Amino acid sequence: MHSDRFEELAALRALGIPLGADEDEFAQHLEGCATCQALVADFTDSAAALSATATPVAPPASLKTRILGSLESGAVSPRASGGGDLSSRVKTAEAGATPQRSFAPWVFAAAAGLLLLLLVTDDARLRREREDLRSQTAAFRAQAGEGEDLRKQAAALQQEKANLSEKLRAAQRSLARRDLQARVVESDDVQLLFLQGKAPQQRARGRVFWSTRAGRGVVVAGNLSVLPAGKQYELWAFSGGKPVPAGVFDADTAGRVLFESKDLSRIGTPEKFAVTVEPRGGVEAPTGPIVLAGS
Ligand SMILES: [Zn+2]
């Protein structure tokens, strides 16, 4: 498997530095690793272009030792003829002694090796950073996915809540209906009045269950239009020829209505009923068109 260590070995190989004990392992790895093959090729190409413009950073001590060690052993010291080990050569240079002709090539090789090393370590660092970024991106994507799941769950819960609210409202309507039946529809003095639709709602139909003792009527109607938001249906009970406001109501989305009138006990038994379209909240005297009427 490819690793930073092989990248270091690739750099050494590009410099022509013997890999010693790692030689066989690297050769075997290089055969099957496109990354290292590309690195060796790149490093070989760029070795000549290496210059002092490279940003100086501290290379790993191990590789430095290795390069210097290989130089010291004479592996890369073309035309080395000065004799003596590396430290004595360096001492010679430091002492300001006239450098020998063979000095330049290995100094270049060492410098090139170190600069190449800087590039290798820098490249390896960039590679690691890229890898980190890639895994961070993957983690972020995973989190985003979880976020999406949570949003879906929240939406499902919201929907469930809406369904339960609708069931509750339905139960409340059902209770209210039974309550109305108990108080009005099932009173022994209940009277039934039919309401006819008027144009443009001639298909609308309604019935008023009226109980004088309860002083109220219950309107059951169907085929009513759903009105604009600012409008409402208003029930009128006629007494002495005059319309008395008896409450406002809305039709459900299917055009149905179950509505209990206001307390009208003060007017006795109404002569007739009508329903008009009025501003939401109702008015004291009818202004809109009659949609249902009957007696
Ligand atoms: Zn490799």
Residues whose N, C-alpha, C, O or C-beta is under 5 A from the ligand:
A	BS01	ZN	H2 S3 F6 C33 T35 C36
